[in-house]
Every structure is written in C-alpha cells, then in structure tokens.
Amino acid sequence: MERQKKTQSQSHPAKPHDVVDRNREWALLGDFITDPSPAMQLAIVSGRRRHGKSYLLQALCESVGGLYITAIREEGRLLALQRFSEAIAAHAGLRPGTLDLADWREVLTNALDVTARRAETPLLIIDELPYLLQHSPELPGLIQQLFDEHQRGEGTGARIILCGSAMSVMHELLSGTKPLRGRAVIDLRLGAFDYRTSRDFWQIEDPVTALHVHAVLGGAPGYRLLTGPASPDDGFDTWVANTLLNPGRAIYSRTETEYLLREDPRITQHTLYYDILTAIARGATTPTKIGAALGRQRNAVAHPLDILESTGYIHREQDLLRPRHPVITLADPVIRFNQLITLPQAAAVEQGFAEQVWKASTPTFNSRILGPHFETLARTWTLQHAHAILPDGLPGPVGTTEVPDPGARTKHEVDVIALAFGERPQSPRARIALLGEAKATAARRGMGDLQRLESIRDLLTEQGYDTSGVTLALFSLYGFHADVAELARERRDLLLVDLETLYGV
C-alpha cells in the first residue's frame, strides 16, 4: 500500500529539450511508466531504423533512472548473456564480473529487482529485441511467465518496454497465439517526422529546399547526422552531390537501402526485393505489372510485396470512391531515390562524377520523385491542416480516385480527394468535402486547372455523389496566375494552397 501511495504522487518526467517533437509519444510513455497500478505492465515500441526510437527511449530511461540495454546484431547467445549481466551489475553499482547470469530468466528477474531498488519507477527497456530472438526465441515466453506472476501486485510493479526495428518481428509479438498477445498495454509504432517538423529539425529556411530535402530523405531524423555539416540552404544541388551521391559518406543510399532491407529477417533474396522496388519506382503499380517488369508471374511477387508492405517500404492506396485494385507506391523516399537515381548511375558516381550524374538526373527527379512527393504532401496537408480552412472543418478519409468520363471515353485522375467527416470510403453517394489538383511543375496554376476540377466535380454529381459542399483546391509549388488568385478571393469554394500555406509560414 505504501508503494502504491508513493507511485500515485509521481508526475510525468519532463521531456528533454534535445528530444524534438514526439510530444504525444512522450506523454503516452509517461502515462505508462507513472501508472499507479502495482502490477507489471508491458509496452511494445517499433519503428523503422533512423526514426529515433532508441534516442527517445534512452531519454525516457534516463529521466526515471531505469535500465536500458540494447541487443547487438551479430552477437551470440553466450556473449549476449554476459553483456546483459554486466549491464545489470553496472546499474546496481557492482564491480564488473560480479554477475554471471546463466539464462534469460535470471537476467530478467535480476534486471527487474535492480531497477526496483534503484528507482521509484522500475523501468527495463530492451532495445533491438529481434536480434536476441534469433538465438533466444524463448524470451517472449519467459516475459509472459514473469508478467503473469506479477499481476496480483506481488512483484515490483515493473514497467518493461520491448523495442525493435524489424517491424514484422515486433508486430508478430502480439499476434495470434504468441505468448505476449493480450499483455501489452501499448503498441507504439514510431513513424518519421512529418514534413513540417522535418523542416524545423533540419533548420531549413527556404520551403522549396525543405520540400526537396523531404522528397529525397523523408522525415527520418537519423539521416541528419549522416550528411555532415553542410546545409541544404546553401544550395540543394551541391548538397545532393556532396552527400547522397558521395560514396564516402554513410548516407550514400546505395548501401543504405541494403542496410534497411537487412533489418527484416524474412528478406533473404535481396536481388528480388531490389528488383521489385525498382519496378515500383519506375511506375509499376500492381502485382501484375510488377511481375511483368521482372519477367515473373504475378504470384511470384505476391509474398515479397506482402513483406515489403508489412515493413513499411511500400504502400497500397485504395481508391476512395470505387473498389478497384490498390495502387502500389514506394513509401520510403530514401529507397525511391536509391532505385531511380543512385543505382542506375552507381558506376559514374563512384568514379567521382556526382555533379554530372545529378544534373543528368534532373528530369527523373522532377517527374518520378518531386512530383509524386508533392502530391503526397498535398494529401497530408489536407488530412492534418485543412480543417482550419474548410467550411465544415475536419474532413473524413483523404486519398486519390479515378473518375470515369463516359462522354469523353477517358478517366480523370484526382490527386487529392477528401470525403466529408463520417463518410466511409467507397460508399455510394458519399459526400465529398474536397477535390484537389497538385502539381510540382515550374508553371503557375491557372484557370485551366480550375476548369478541370469543375468538370470532375460535375461528373461526380452526375454519378450520384454529393458535391454540394465541395471545396476545389489547387496546390502549386510556384504560385498562381492573377486571374485565378482574384477569383479565389470571391469564391468560398475555391482554395489555393501554395508552398507557404503547405508549410504554415
């Protein structure tokens, strides 16, 4: 009872200043470790490499005096037991060599006892758990046993966080009949920074440069340290040649993609996965088209595509209005840059011709990387920020669609569509909140773009959808012609989103 009263008075640990953003994640984990329940509790944290999981968890651990131990990829069982034993001894203030724990149950029980004696909140964090599972698959079962033994408040009230970068392995911990299913109160999947936070994190002044950097590196904070002291604001083209296309730097993406793929133990045929990623980057958007690009049957790429989706490397986007095959795209800008720019010209890059390679790659960058990325950010802005402008506030699902035009015997691709709040995708007669066109070309957007959206709106009305409250949105990288800008000041249903609006500056 005394321990419970003491724990109830405990407040959240303050987030350190060097932990950028992650306010919701910090609050969630703060609730977890300060929960007054005397029973043991378990949390799972997963996320792609370079997303800052370890940085966040180390800061959390230090804030409450917990024990943080990370596994090592190539370390065997015996060495892992010895290293964990040394870490526990050091945390307890014992001399090196004092502890020589023989199995993982002893490691876990000693770790929990030590944390309970050293801190008000007993916190144990095991990072990169999948490395341990390669030689010690019994660990989840042992954690389950300890968890069940501590549920009646007879234990230390410990909090355990298991973390890992192998997304499929971490997700399977809580699936099916796995030992830890139903025992974790948190299953936190840490994503990359969004595009606005990334700009702040990189301290980039120019929004155009911020967009370009995000198009090639995404929002993974771990890449900033790998690029060196040069700033993209000093010249994006020079910066790319000196960083992403510099074989002497660790961020050189030819090796980075291989490094990322090796995180998942199920990915063994690296050549096949490289080829699949390349086919998608070049525009193959269905399993059939991807298989054809590789000279394989559709069924031969189905399983690899499932794995790539589960690890977050590809994304299947459903049409918001009609049931049809989902469109497959690359979700990781680093891999997209690698497959389209670095790999095709690797020989020239490694001979020192980075500037020439980058100049020759400009058309590919603009059409295959910058254009699609700008469309993605337009959808992200609609989902996260448009509620402050739209007449009805918060929109519903946001995505893309393809609108048939029987009269013209064609189809119109819509870059951005948002259903009204409460509507479900692919519902007949759904209310549509926004239709948008996003173009990253150097040309300003004008009346022709607006007329195209108006035509699509009219087609959807004829097809039974409710467009009475729809907003027509034009997204432009380089602004708008004066006539459409003037019209936007008069029409409440017309929204112009330039790069400053996109970035909130």
Buried (B, 14 or more C-beta within 10 A) or exposed (E): EEBEEEBEEBEBBEBBEEBBBBEEBBEBBBEBBBBEBBBBBBBBBBBBBBBBBBBBBBBBBEBBBBBBBBBEEEBEEEEBBBBBBBBBBBBBEEEEEEBEBEEBBBBBBBBBBBBBEBBBBBBBBBBBBBBBBBBBEEBBEBBBEBBEEBBEEEBBBBBBBBBBBBBBBBBBBBEEEBBBBEBBEBBBBBBBBBBBBBBEBBEBEBBEBBBBBBBBBBBBBBBBEBBBEEBBBEEBEBBBBBBBBBBEBBBBBBEBBEEBBBBBEEBEEEEBBBBBBBBBBBEBBBBEBBBBBBEBEBEBBEEBBBBBBBBBBBBBBBBBBBEEEBBBBBBBBBBBBBBBBBBBBBEBBBEEBBBBBBEEBEEBBEBBBBBBBBBBBBBBBBBEBBBEBBEBEBBBBBBBBBBEEEEEEEEBEBBBBBBBBEBEBBEEEBBBBBBBBBBBBEEBBBEEBBEBBBBBBEBBBEBEBBBEBBBBBBBBBBBBBEEBBEBBEEEEBBBBBBBEBBBEE
